[in-house]
Amino acid sequence: MINIRKRNNLYEYRFEAGKVNGKRKQITKSGFRTKNEEYIAEQQTMNYRNGSNLSTCYIYKI
């Protein structure tokens, strides 16, 4: 599950990558000016983690 939030006029996303040594490993990226920029980066990260080599990302206006 991906969590999206706005902090100090910038967007951030966070998701759980799995457990490492019994502890939850979370990946966090921030500094996106718009929710659409955040969404594109989030999709690229998820595609990379899932082993997909999609170089393009569908852009949705949110």
Residue pairs with C-beta under 8 A, 6 or more apart in sequence:
1 15
1 16
2 13
2 14
2 15
2 42
2 46
3 13
3 14
3 15
4 11
4 12
4 13
4 35
4 38
4 42
5 11
5 12
5 14
6 12
7 30
9 33
10 30
10 31
10 32
10 33
11 30
11 32
11 33
11 34
11 35
11 37
11 38
12 28
12 29
12 30
12 31
12 32
12 38
13 28
13 29
13 30
13 38
13 41
13 42
14 26
14 27
14 28
14 29
15 26
15 27
15 46
16 24
16 25
16 26
17 25
17 26
17 27
17 49
18 24
18 25
19 25
27 45
29 41
29 42
29 45
32 38
32 41
35 62
36 59
36 60
36 61
36 62
39 59
39 60
39 62
40 57
40 59
43 57
43 58
44 57
47 53
47 54
47 57
